[in-house]
């Protein structure tokens, strides 16, 4: 491994995940973590598109490693976490002399944070060392003020994304980070760990926060040590918000952000959460983060007045350096000198931001971004499917869930189970539609394009489109 290398990591949460992060940075290389729930084809694409010369794979994913090895011919080193010819554990236990970290400046790439766009193909947002320095300071300032080595943080989400960002401020302050024993959320274990380690903060998403606070274990374990329970990634139903406040007290912190801005757009601190609707800006995701500018732009780049809906845009030291090897996408995302979030919303007179919709068709299910075109393209490879339209609709548990509206080939028949089997191995399960509808035709514009607003209107008019738990 050498300065400038890209290091792909595909692994479940473990100490090794954070160890690989810092080892990569010590060498002046770029860390490329993936969501461990992705399928082999999805991971191999990330290996190739990132230009990774080093692969580190959890031994639980041999098929992922094999496909990445085959597809990414530029890989010259493969390391395994667990069992394998060359293991991370063996390397980590060998004695090594102290070494000076590689020389990198503030603009040197530190992390390829993979996100997706309307094309459905993931893009690598380039997060730099200087940007990460700012993010750590901002998180300590706005999300967890007063954090010291006396604090402790519990991880309940993959370290490859937002939870990994959240771990860095803990490390900067010498606070321990506690991991669950498995990759799935265990509410009983989570609350037991909060009590045992006197956990003071955690990062989560609304669906996980709701699961935790509605599980009976919350009443069996002492969680009075909590000071900051941070949630982001999707809107939270007001009823769930109130329930969490009643269970945990005034410790909720909401923020609005995305990978390209490393979560640094807005914050709604504990003091602005309340059981009383009159004492908080209900429905708001907060006010701009320290050092960040937030505005609402019209399609022509004009700044819109308070109360007017437009696209939420942001600029400042938390914004990424652009998309790796994708100047067109970078230029589009930074038109008029602002980063375009793709979310529609407005600001009130006091500067609180409200998200009212999305410019793109992307929806958020269980805290994860889901991009319909990617699903539609896989569904269309089934021989019985002639046309496909996927969109997100409100879901009580997941925030939003996907509905796939299909037009079948003449005379063809296919059931839900067969369609789900077709998605197996091609898409991560969190991207699978929660329900299917079969229509004789899809509404189209005069140019022959499917009009999703009409599909949504027709779906909402149906009394029971069918759901899958």
N, C-alpha and C positions, 0 to 999 in steps of 0.2 A: 504494500500500500504506500502511496506517496501523495505529496501535495497536489491538490487539484482533482484527485480521484472522486468518483461518485460511489457511495457505498449503499447498496440496497439492503434493507432489513425487512424481513417478513416474519413476525413472531408475536406470540401472545405476551401479555404483560409479565415482566420479570425484572430482576435486577440487571440482567444482561442488556435489556433494552436501553436503559440509561447509561450503562457502561459503554455500549457501542456508540452512543451519541457523543460522549466526551472523548473517547478514543479517536473517533473520526475527526473531531475538531482539533484535537492535539496534533494531528498529522496534517492539518490544513486541507482536509478533504470535506466533501459535502455529504451530509446525512440524508438518505432517501428512505424514510419509513413508509410502510404500507399498512392498510387496514387488514388485520389478519383474517377477516371474514371474506375477503375477495377470493375469487376463483382462480385456478391456474392460468387461464388465458388473460385475465385481467392483470395479474401480477407480472406475467411475462411481458405484457405490453409496457408496464411501468419500467421494467428492467431495461428494455430496448430504448424507450423514449428518453429515459434519463441519461443513457450512456454509461450505465453502471459498469465499473471494472471489477467490483467486489460484490459478491452475494453473501449475505448472512441469513441463514434459514433456520427457523425452529424445526427440530427433527420431526415434529408432528405434521409437517407439510412436505412430504417427499415428492408428491406429484407436482406441487407448485415449483419446487426446486428443479425438478427434471425438465419441466417445460421452459422455465427461465434459462436454464443452462443451454438448452437446444436453440432457443430463439435468440438469445443475446450472445452472439459470438465474440463480443468484446470483453466478456468476463474472463479474468485470468486468475481469480482466487475465489474459492468457495469455503465458507466456514459454517459449521453447524452449532446450534445451541441445543445441547442434549447429547444425542448419539450421532456419530459420523466419523469419517476419516480424520478430519481436522476440526476439533471442537473449540468453541469459545472458552469453555471451562478450563481446558488444558492450557490454552494460551494465557488465560488470566491468572493462572496459578504459577506460571513460570517466572523465576526472578528476572527482573529487568532493571538496568540502571536508570536512575532518574534522567529524564530528558527535558529539554526546554521545548515548550510548545512551538509549533511551526509559526512563522511570521505571517499574519494575515491582517489586512486593514479592515476598516468598517464596512467597505463595500464588497468584501469577499463573500461568496455564497456559503451559507452555513447549513441550510435546510431546504430541500425541495419539498414543499407542502403541496401535495396533489389535491387538486380540486377538479371540477368539471364545468362544462359550459353547455350551451344549447346544442352543440354538435354531439354531445354525449361522450366524446373522447376526453379522458382526463388530461389536465394541463398542470405542469409543475410550476407553482408559484415560487419564485426565488426569494427566500428570506435570508437577509445578510446578517453578518455579525453585529454591525452597528445597529441595525433594526432590532435585533434580539436584545441588545443592551437596553434600548429604549423600552421595549415591551416589558422586560423584567422590572425596570423602574416604575413603569406605568401601572403594572399589576399591583406592585407593593403600595403605590400611592393611592390608587382608586378602588381596588378590589379588596385588599387585605392590609389596610394601614396598621402599623404597629407590630407586624409579624417579626418574631425573633427566633432564636434557637430554642425557646421555651414552647414554641408552637409545634403542631403536628398536623399532617395532611393525609387524608384518606383518598385513594384512587379508586373510582368506580367506573372508569371509561378507558378506552384504549390509549396508551401512551403515545401512539403514533400520530395523534392529532391534538385536539385541545387539551387533553389531560397532560400531554407531554409538555406543552407550553406552560401549563399551570405548575408543573413540578419544578421548573427553573427558578421561580422566585423563592420556593422553599429551600432549594439548594443554596441560593445566594445568601439566605439568612441562616443557614445551618439547621433548618427545621427538618425532622425526619418525614419521609414519605412512606406510607403504609400501603401495601398491596393486598388485595383479596387473594385467597389461595387458588382460585380458578378463574377462567375467563368469563364465566357467566355471573350475573349479579345474584348474590345470595344475601337477601335483606337481613336475615338472622345474623349471619357472620358480620355483615357491615356494621350493624349496631353494636355487636359485641366488641368489635375492634375500636369503635368510637369510645366505648366505655373503658376498655383495657388501656388504650394508649392516650386517653384524654385528648382526642382529636379536636382541633380548633377550627379547621377549615376543610372544605372539599369542593371539587368542581364536578358539576353534573349537568344533565339536561332535564327539561320539565318532566318528561315521561318517567325518568329514573327517580327524580325527586318525589314524584307522586307515588310511585311504587314503594319507595322507602317510608314515606310518611303515612301511607295507608296500610302498611304491614303491622301486625300486632306486636312485632319485636320492638317497635319504637317506644312502646310503653313499658317494656321489660328491662330496658337498659338505660343507664344514666348517660344522657347526652348534653348535660348542662355545660360541658366544656366548649361546645360549639360557639364560635364567634361569627364565622362567615360561611354560609352555605350558598355557593355561587351556582347560578343556573343560566344557561345560554343555549343557543342553537335553534330555538323555535319559540313561538308564543306560548304562554302558559294560561290555561283556563283560569278565570278569576276564582271559581269555586275551589280549584285545587290549590291556588295561591293562598286563599284564606285558610284552608285546612292545614297547609304546611306551616303557616304562621301560628296557628293555634297549637300545633304539636311542638314546634321548635322555638317559638318566640321570635323576637325581632332580630333575626340573623340572616335573612334572605338578601342576596345581592344578585341583581340581574344585569347582564350586559348583552349588547348587540354587537356582533362582529362576524368576521369571516376569515378564511384562511389567508387571503391576500392582504389582509390588514391585521393579521394575527390577533383577532378579537378586539381590536382597539377602536371602537366607534363610539359607543355610548355606555353609560353605567347608571343604574338605579340602586343606590346604596340602601342599607338597612333603615336609615332614618326616613326614607321615602316609601317604605312599605308599611301598610297599615290594614287592620281588619275593617276599618271604616272607609268606605269609598270616598267620603268627603275629605279625607286627610291624605290622599295620595293621588297621583295622576294615573288613574286606572286605564290600562291599555297602552301606556307608554313604556318604551324600552329605555327611557332615561334621557340624560343630557350628555353632551359631547365629553369624551375623555380628555384628561389633562394633556395639553399639547397638540390635540387633534382638532381640525376644523371640519364641521359637518354642515352641509347645505342641501337645499332641495332645488334641483335644476329642472328646467323645462327641456324639451327636446332640442331647442335651439341654443342651449347653454345658458339661458338667462336664469338668474337667481329669483326664485318665486317667493312671494310674501307669505307670512304666517297664515296657516290654515288652508293653504293651497297645495293640492296634491301634485307631486312630481316624483322624479327619481332621487333617492337618497344617495348623496355623493360625499366623499370624504377625502381629505388630504392631510399630510403630516408625516412625522418620522415613523409611524407604525405601518405605512403603506409599503408593499413589497417592491422589489426592483424590476418586476416584470415576469412574463412567462418564459421559461427556458425554451430556446429555439422556436419561439412563436411570436415574432414581432408584430404580426397582423393582429393577433388577439390582444397583445399588450397595448397597441395603439388604440384599438377599439375600447378597451377598458379604461383608458386614461384620457379620453377626449376632453377638451376644454381645460386640461390641467388638473382634473379631479379624477379620483378612482370611482367608477360607476358600480354600485353594488348590485344593480338589477332589481332592487326592491323599491316599490312605490310607497310613498308616505308623505307626511307633512310634519311641520314643526308648529308648536303653538307660540304665543307671544313670549312665553317665559323661556323658550328654547328646548322644551321637551320634545322628543322625537316619537312619532307614532307610525308604525308600519301598517299600511292598509292593503297591500297586495304585492304582486311580483310582476316585473316586466316580462320575465321569461316564463316558461311553463314549469320550471323547477318547483318541486314541493319538498317539504321537510317531514319525514316520517321517523318518529322516535329519535329525533336529534340528528338524523343523517340526511344529507341532500340526495334527492332522487331526481334523475333527469329522464323524462318520458321517452325521448327519441331513442336512447340506448335500449330501453325495454321494447319499444315498438319494432326496432330493427331485428331483435332476436325473435319476437313473436312472428314476424313476417317470414322467417325462415321455415316455419311449420307449413307443410304442404296444404293444410286445410284453410289457412288464413290468407285472405285476399287483401284486407285492409285492417289497420290497427290504429287506435287512438288511446293514449294513456294520459290520465290527468289525476291530480290529487284532490280528494274531497275530505272535509272534516271528519276526524275519528276521535272518539272519546278517550281512548287509551293512548294512541300514538301521535295525536295532534293532527296528522293527516295520513291518509292511506291511499294507495293507488287503485284506480278502477280502470280496467282495460275494456274498451268497447271494440268489438271485432265484427268484421263482415267476412263471412266464410265464402270459399269458392263454391260455385254452383254444384249442388248435390252433396257437398261435403258435410260431415258431422264430426264434432270433437267436443269432449267434455273438459271440465275444469282440471281434473286430475291429470289428464293427458297433457294439457297445456303447461301445468306446473312441472311435470316430468320433463317436458321439453326445455324448461328454463334451468333445470338442474345442471350444475357444472358450468353454465354459461354466464350466469349472473349471481351475485351475492344475494342471499335470501331476503335481506332487508329491502331489496329493490323489487321483489316480486309483487305483482298486484294482489290486493286483498280480495278483490272480486272481479268477475267478468260479466259483461253484458253482450248479447248477440243481437245485432241490428241488421236489417236488410240493406241499409245504406248509411253512409255518414254524410252529414250536412257539409256542403262545400261552397266556396265563394265563386264568383264569376271567373276566377283564374284557375279553378279546379283544386284549390287548396282546402284542406279540411279546416273548418272554422271551429276551433276548440271552445270558443265562448258559447256557440250554439249547442255543442255536445254537452257542455256543463249545464246549460239551461235545461236541456231535455232530461239529463240524468237527475237533476234536482227536482224536476217535475214528476218523476216516477216515484211512486210510493214505496217501492221495495226493489231496488236494483240487485239485491242479493249480497250477502257479506260472508266472509270467511274469517273465523277467529284468528 
